[in-house]
């Protein structure tokens, strides 16, 4: 059983930065598609960024240029650097993991052309979330 634990959220003013972390209980980052989602209360979770086990990275258009996803396989930790924060970035941020052996690249949630990118399908493991609140 894989466990994901997010941290790093908080309350910041617009224009500020945060670095979110997602620590995994096991060595999963070398064989998993990893993602950061965010969710505003009362709405569906929205995919923000993904990083494949081979390092391929995809961002949602709404966060390109401000969000940077990265991982440290040795530390079993996924990161999300968020710069130039806006009030509309306020949300609960979740990390998620999808095991590569459960799908082909054509159906991968890390493949921007698969039709599954940004969807919760295939993600087996989820963290509990970390809240980000941006004030004006």
N, C-alpha and C positions, 0 to 999 in steps of 0.2 A: 504494500500500500504506500503510495507516494503522498507526501504531505507538502503543501506549499504555504508559506507564511509571508505575507506582504508586510512592509513597513516603510516609513519615510513620509507618509502623508502628513498633512497639517493645514494650518490656516496661513495664507500669505496674501500680500497685496498684489494687485495686478502689475504685471511686469517682472515679478519675481520668478524664482526658479525653485524647483524641488527635484530630488533624486529619490525615486522609489526603488525598493529592493524586494526581491522575491527569493526566499531561501527554500531550497528543496531538501527533502529528507534523504534523498538518495542521489546517485550519479545519473541524472536523467537528461541533462542538457545535451549530451553527445548523441542522443538517439530520439529526441523529441522535437516536435514543432512547438515552440513556445510563443505565447501571445500576452499582450496587455489589452484588456477590455476596460471600458468604463460604463457606468450606469448612473443616470440621474433618477432619483426616486420617482416611480410611476411610469418609467419608460423602459424599453428593452435595452439590454446590454449592447454596447457599440464596440466593434473591433477598432483598436487604435493602431497597433503595430504587431508584427510577427517576426520571428527569427527562426529560421530552419536550422536543423542540426549541422548543415553544411555552410551555414553563415548567411544564406540569402535572407535579405530583410525587405519587408514591405510595410509601407505606412498608409494610413487612410489619408485622403486628400486634405481633410480638415486639420491634420496635425503635422503635415510635412513642413520641414524647416524649423519646427519648434520642439519636436519630440525626437529622442534618440534612444533606440533600444539596443541593448548589448548584454552579453553574458560572460561569466567567468566560470568555465567548466571546472576548473580546479577547486573553486569555492562553492560550486553548485548553486550559483546565485545569478538571477536575472535582474537587469536594471532597466529603469526608464528615467531618462533625464528629460525634464520638462522645463523649457525656457519660455520667457515672454508670456507668462501665464495670463489668461484672460478669465473674466468671471464665468464665461460659458464653459470653461474647463472644470468647473466645480462638479464633482461626481465622486462616486465610490469607484476606486480603481482595483481591478482584479487581475491576477496573473493566472494563466491556464496552460495546461500541457496536454499534447496529443501525441500518443506513441506512434512513431513512424511506421511500425510494422503493421498497423491496422488499416493503412490506405496506401494507394499508389500516388506518385507525384501528380498525376492528372486529377486526383481527387483530394489533394492535400490542402488543408486550411492555411498552409503557408505559401501556397501558389496563388498569386494574384489572378491567374487565368483559370483557376479550377472551378469557379462558381461557388466555392465554399469559403473563400476568404471573407473574414469578418463575421462569419456565422459561428454559433456555438457547437454545431455538429462536429463530431470527432474529438472534442476536448473532453478527456476523461477526468482530469484532475483540476480542481479550482482552489484558489486560496480564499480566505475569509474576507478579503478586501481591506483597503486602506483609504480613508476619506481625505479628499483634497477639497479645500474651500478657498476660493479666490475672491477677495473683496476689492471694491473700487477705491 
